[in-house]
């Protein structure tokens, strides 16, 4: 077991393409940290630098008590799980699991013991003698995870391992990965662009944007107190509404001082239809543009008089008509205030 420390890590391709900009991060022993962000933000590059598959332009990477910048991937005591499984098609599941251990000249009895332990944990005992082509996508991903587990590494690295699975299997495998990581208590770094995966798996989230860290914290911390408008819109689905303060918005004095041009953030689930004569920290008249039924609730897409769009949630199968005018409201506790200049959170 080992923690991972990144000290002012940078990556430049060629002379001018900056992929990673001075990232510093400490990952505790046994912690599952998820790197999340949009395509091109640098999350996979950062993971590959930890793995040794990409060189480090500047800074230090420490795994356990060793600086690993100049070590080969095989010398770093890590195991990586990729999105494409990378299984040997001509080998059985058992042979795939054993391959890396045989290359390390491990005794046969210990190899069999590790395979049995991993197969039981992943519930793949019944198809140890099958070839990868005889397995479903979910089963192949379990085998890929098993190949990492049998190595008993200091750290697991996951590079979007569920992206090739359908929605139902992704949910199932998320639960499986979380359960396994807790039982193994192995330091893990997981990369995804899927915020639902990130929120449900992570002990801590690292939100990356354009090669730098926007915010680090537990999923609930980032959901409840996003540090920037970028984090506010990336965490949560549908995204947080961001509204410029204008005359079309009614803000009570209970909100405190809000500068002209500041941005008010409100999550769709924190908005509700205003009651006649009721008081609220925020209220606005909107015109309904579309209604999206998603089962036990509906999302209403609407527009303010100045053209700003607002999404809010209502329970059940909504009877709200397109083009109808409504007044929506939110309490003081539901409002997030971001400054006009850097779009960073104002203290509240």
Order of alpha helices (4+ residues) and beta strands (2+ residues): beta-beta-beta-alpha-beta-beta-beta-alpha-alpha-alpha-beta-alpha-beta-alpha-beta-beta-alpha-alpha-beta-beta-beta-beta-beta-beta-beta-beta-beta
